[in-house]
Amino acid sequence: MIMPREIEVEALRARLERGENLTILDVRPASEREEWFIPGSVHHDAYHALAAKQDAALADVRLPAGVPVVTVCGAGKTSVVAADQLAERGFEAYSLAGGMKAWSLAWNTAEAVTRQASLIQFRRTGKGCLSYLIGSGAEAVVVDPSLDPEVYLTLAAERGWTIRHVLDTHVHADHLSRGRHLAKRAGASFWLPEQDRARYQHRVLRDNDEIRFGASTLRAIQTPGHTMESVCYQVDDAWLLTGDTLFPAAVGRPDLEASPEEARARALLLHQSLRRLFAMDAGLLVLPNHSSRPIAFDRRLIATTLGDARHAIQLPADAEAFADSVLRRIPPTPPNHHTIVALNEVGVVPTGDPTDLEAGANRCAVG
Ligand SMILES: [Fe+2]
């Protein structure tokens, strides 16, 4: 139940998306803030003083007068103490209910348009997952959904689109796929690249297979490496949805759910896949599956041209040298990835709060 001095994630998200003037005061220890934060928030490490209920915990915090304040901590308890203290000082103050853990589900959008189609990039700013709703005429596809199905259904309905197809680029390791459930709710087909991992009914896309929707065409491009089944989806001559294969300045990690030998084999395949992508039209817009940083409510697309990605990555000609360099720079393993992969393979989103399992930042890239 929401308490009088609390604000829910959805309400804060909507206010930020509307561009309202708010101060967000993050009172967590610096080590927690380093992991993830709300874009534009102010940091004041008052965690221990607040937890000890010290009256002067926020005495030296200067905040703009007359602007509502939202206080944030890890789970939404200490931030209530902070909001109470600020209210005593005359601020309109709220605590973010559920804290940063609940914020994991917050999202915002950015958009791109061509003559044939409109693309909406959904960004889970609280976690970094990116997903896509692309409409053409009266039909739409969704790629890599990581939010509640209602979010996509509502936006599609507002645009007058019927979601015909839902696709994942691979079996995900750092978020629960909502694809199967969205497809069911929408009465759409659910597609996966060819693999023997998913143990539920789905349709299979093979290399160069095409799906038509409205006046647009989506084409599957097999790009193994991050996982064996990973694909990219090209939409018309405009967009290249690269999943976790290629990011604006990073490539997909090849080591999850793999032995060291398998990781090396995948790194070599990734080299081939990237060569294939980099031979495509340099003007295609690369639209990845995640960001490793919190995403501002700025409506700016997270994307780059294929030409710029090629320049940023400087792929060596020698596949072995590429594998060595990628395997040397593997980031820490995302928490709970075994459990998430296992659930995605059976197509189950557990009932209740998904944020426990999905805790932590996306870590599918090697930068
Ligand atoms: Fe991934």
Residues whose N, C-alpha, C, O or C-beta is under 5 A from the ligand:
A	BS01	LIG	H172 A173 D244 C364
